Amino acid sequence: MKEELEALPLVNNEMSRQFELVVNGVKAKIEYELQKNRMSLLHTEVPEALEDQGVGSAIVEKTLQYIEDNNLKLVPWCSFVKSYIKRHPEWKRILAQGIQI
């Protein structure tokens, strides 16, 4: 992850059920649902102004770290999250039981 993105905080907007990463005043987000100890990641959205800067990967990585730090299990519905995990198979350790990627 780029150093300037690493320093930015991931915001868990529980009211909107989304994680947010604000870069240069522009917000990227991952929508989620939480059921008991399973977090489903539904959709990742990176505005055009932030494309090709590593923001999508940064928000996914920060979100996966949040899931692990909070002892949750991941259910990835979002295709971008799934492709990220395929490129970084070490994150398979947080997949909910029975989930294959």
Secondary structure, DSSP 8 states (H G I E B T S, - for coil): --HHHHTS--EEETTTTEEEEEETTEEEEEEEEEETTEEEEEEEE--GGGTTTTHHHHHHHHHHHHHHHTT-EEEE--HHHHHHHHH-GGGGGGB-TT---
